[in-house]
Amino acid sequence: MLYRVLSYIRFWLASTNQHGVHSPFIYNFVTKCLYKPPYYPSPKSTAILLKSLDYFKLKEVQLVGDNEALIKRLSSHGITITAQNSKLLCLDSLSKTILDKYVVGNPAIKNGSIIYVPAIYRNEERNTFWKTLQQLEVVTVSMDMYFGGLLFIRQEQAREHFKIRV
């Protein structure tokens, strides 16, 4: 619990809102997606995922993990959970094996792909895994929102890392 409190304080001190963002892609995402309605009555990590799916007009997500509450919530919003490759990959379970199978060794991860990791500050191990994902060569843009993190594969954009308050 102490880890989460301290990490939240550090996040808050290092993060910004849309005014500290100089990337048009991220600025539009923050202002037209994260800071706009609808506001989902869900845990923030689930709300970020739902808003992202709405913003990018995606109707399916590849979910790695067996979070029944998340599956139920996504299904209730008309989102299809796929076992195969989708434009958006949600990594609810994290391990070296999952990293190798679903990110590094996944031929479907290409330009335009998005990876969402909920609860990146749940514990130190999960946060370390998040930092490992950020450093992958294929990832060009990462967005840390404390409650979850988004990784974008966008070759047309310079490598940047953002900490955004939501």
Secondary structure, DSSP 8 states (H G I E B T S, - for coil): -HHHHHHHHHHHHH-B-GGG---HHHHHHIIIIITSS---SS-HHHHHHHHHHHHTT--EEEEES--HHHHHHHHHTT-EEESS--SEEEE-S--HHHIIIIIIT-TT--TT-EEEEE-TTSSHHHHHHHHHHHT-TT--EEEE-SSEEEEE--TTS--EEEEB--
